[in-house]
Amino acid sequence: MSMRIAVLGGGVMGETLASGFLRRVHPAPDVVIAEKRPERAAELVQAHDVSIADAREAVRGARVVVLVVKPQDMVALLDDVGAEVEPGALVVSIAAGVRTSTVEERVPAGVDVVRAMPNTPARVDRGVTGVSPGRNCSAEGLALAEDLLASVGVVVAVPEDLQDAVTAVSGSGPAYVFYLAEAMTSAAVDLGLDRETATRMANGTILGAATLLAASDESADVLRRNVTSPNGTTAAAIATMDQLGVREAVVSAVTAARDRSRELSGG
């Protein structure tokens, strides 16, 4: 019998996770999505052949419930459907800033609760997801959450008090890379390249560097030094970045993101 997975929320991330489960979990699960907008529900059915149900119906009998709603909507949703969650089920919340205790208080005893923070590259199965078990989560529940979320990329288990750091590094991290791509593209245009060529060069360079970094046994520091010949062009660029305090700016930016995450979660 296939595992029933209820995904409460049919937005981009809800669809991303549902698609990953359907493609990579074996045997193929029975995925039910709770989505109120009829047009969006029809899109999901056509694209993925999933079932659509209201939230309470979706949760009934589900082995796994994935909460993919806005943080400000989480308590109201749990107050509505929490009692319907089956004892022994796994509940995974990806709502930023919502603590596992908030979920545990609104579901039956014996339910495993895991908090997760995926990022947008999950859309292309290259996500990084930080997961944290709730106080009463079993080892089996955490392992199941990790296996499911591995459908869309890398999974890293961290204590819940480090979820704000996860948000700052990997949750917000894609924006930092896109920012770099914007800057590299603009610089290339300023140097005379047309925008289409500049975009292809910047994007391709970032993709290639990231692929090399992921495949190599060497650290980012070593790879950077390998391409930085003394007194060469790369050395001139890195020296300029150092003079401008780019490294310190990145550290400050990530710290600011962590601090803002703490503010939003009431920490």
N, C-alpha and C positions, 0 to 999 in steps of 0.2 A: 504493500500500500504506500502510495507516494506521500511525502510530507506536505502538509498544508502550511503555506506561508501567507500571512495576511500583511499587506503593505498598506498602511493607513496614510494616504497622501500620494496623489498621482502626478506630482510635478516632475521636474527634470531629474532630481535625485531619486525620487521614488521609482520612476521608470528605469533609471540607470541600474538600481539595485535589482529590481524585478527581472530585467533583461539578463543581468549577470547570473542570477540564480537559475533562470531557465536554461541558459547556455552551458553552465559549468557545474551545476549540482546534479549528481547521479545517485539514484534514479531521478528523473526530472520531477521537480516538485509541482504541487497544485498551488499556483499563485493566484491569490485573490486581492484585488486592489480596491480600496475604498476611495472613490473620486466622485465629488458632488456635481461637477460640471459635465453635462451630457456630451458636449462636443469633445471634450478632452477624454472622457471615458470611451467614446467611440474610437478615437485615435489609438488608445492603448489596446483595445480589443483587436483592431485591425493590424496593428504593428506586432503584437506579441501573443495574440490568442489567449489572453488571460480572462479570468472571470471578474466581473464588477459587482460589488455589493455595498450596502451601507456599512458603516464602521462596526456596528454591533454584530451584524450577520457575518462579516468578514472574520471577526475575532473568534466566533464560536467554533470550537473544534480545531483551532489553529495550533500547531506545534510551535510555531514562531510568529511573533507579532513585531513588525518593524514600524516604529513611529517616525513618520517623515512629515511632520507638520511644523509650522512656525513656533518658536519657543513660547510666544505669548498665547498660543492656542492650546498648549499642551495640557494644562491643568483641566480646562473645560473638556477636552477630549477624554482624558483619563477618568474624570468624574462620570462621563457618559458611558464609557465602555469597559472601564477597569474591572468591574465585577464579572464581566463576561469572559475574561481571560481564564483559560483552563489551568488548574493547579499543575505544576510540573512543566508548564510552557516556558519558553524563552521570550523575553521582551527586550528588543534592541531599540534604544532611543538615539536618534542622531540630531536632536534639537540642541543647538549650541547653548551652553549655560544652564541647562536643566539638569539638576543633580539626580543621581540614581535614587537617593532617598525620596525625592519628590514622586518618582514613579512607584517605588516600593510601597509607599503609604497608600497607594490607590489601586493596588492589585492584590489578589488573594495571597495568602501565605504559601510558600513553596514555589513561587514563580521566580525564575532566574531573571535578573535585570542586568543589562550591560549598556553602558553609555559608549557611543562611538562618534568619532569625528572624521568623516571621509572628506576628500577634496575633489575638485571638479575633474581632474584627469581620470577619475573613475569612469567617466563617460567613454573613455577609450581603453578601459581595462588597465590603466596605469596609475591608479589612485594610490594614495597612502592614507590608511585609516588607523587612528589611534583608538584603542579600546580599553575600557576600564570596567571591571566587574563591580556590581553593587555589593553591599556588605554581606548579603545572604546568598550571593550567587555561587552555585556549585562549580567545581572544576569542569564538569561535563558541559554545563551551560556556557561557560566561557569558551571552551574548545569549539562548541558548535557555532557560536557567534564568530569566532576567528575563521573557521572553515567557510562559513557563508560569505563573510566580507572579503575573503581572499578571492572570491569570484571576480572582483573588480580591481585587484591590485595587491599591494603589500599591506600587511597588518602588523601593527606594533602594539603590544600590551604595555600599558603604563598605569601607575596609581592614579586615582581620580584627581588628586590634587595637582597633577601635572597636565591635566587636560587643557588648561589655559595656555601652557607652553606648546602643546600639540597644535592648538588653534593658531598660535602665532607663527609656528615654523611650517607645518604642512598644510593646515587649513587655509591660511592666507598666502602661503608660499607661492602658489601658481601666479598670483598677481605680481609678485616681485619679479618673476621671470618674464612675464608679459611686459612689465615696465622696462626691463633691460632690453627686450626685443624692440620696443618702441624707440628707445634711445639709440640703439645701434642702427635702426632703420633711418631715423632722422639724420644721424651723423653721415650715413652713406649717401643720402640725398644731398646733404650739404656739400659733400665731396664730389658731386657731379653725377652720381648714378641715378637712373630713373627709379621711381618708387617701386614698381613691380620687381625690378631686379634687386633693389635694396632689400625688399621684404623677403624675397626668396633666399637671399644670401644670409640675412640675419636669422631667419627662422631655421634654415638648414644648418647653420653653424651651431645654434643652440641645441637642436635635436641631435646633431652628431656628437657634440661635446657631452651631452647628457647620456647618450648611449654608450660612449666610451667610458665615462665615469662609472656607469652601472656595470659594465662588463669587466672592468679592470680590477686587479687586486691592489692597485696603487691608490693612495689617497688623493683627494682633490689637490692638496698642497704639492704633492710630488708631480702630479700631472701638469699642474700649472708651471712648476719650475722646469719640467722637461721641455716645454714649448717656449720658455723665456731665455733666449740666448743672450749672453752678456753684451751690453751695448747695442742690442738689436731693436727692431721695431716694437716687439712685444714688451721688452724691458722699458722702453720709453712710455708705452701706454700704462703699464703697471705702476711705474714711478709717478706718473701724473695722478693716477687714482689714489695712490698713497698720500701724495701731497694734498689732495683734496679731501682726504679723510673718508674715502668711500667705505672701507671696512668698518670704521667706527659708525658711519651712518647706517649701515645695514644692521649692525648690532643694536643700535638705538631704535631703529624701526621695528625690529622683531620684539624688542622689549616693550615698546609702546603698544604693539598689538597684544602682547600678553597681558599688559596692565588693563587695556580696554576690555579684554575678554573677562578679566576678573570683575571689573565694574559691572558688566552686563549680567554676570551670573550672581551678582550680589556678594562676591567674595572679598 
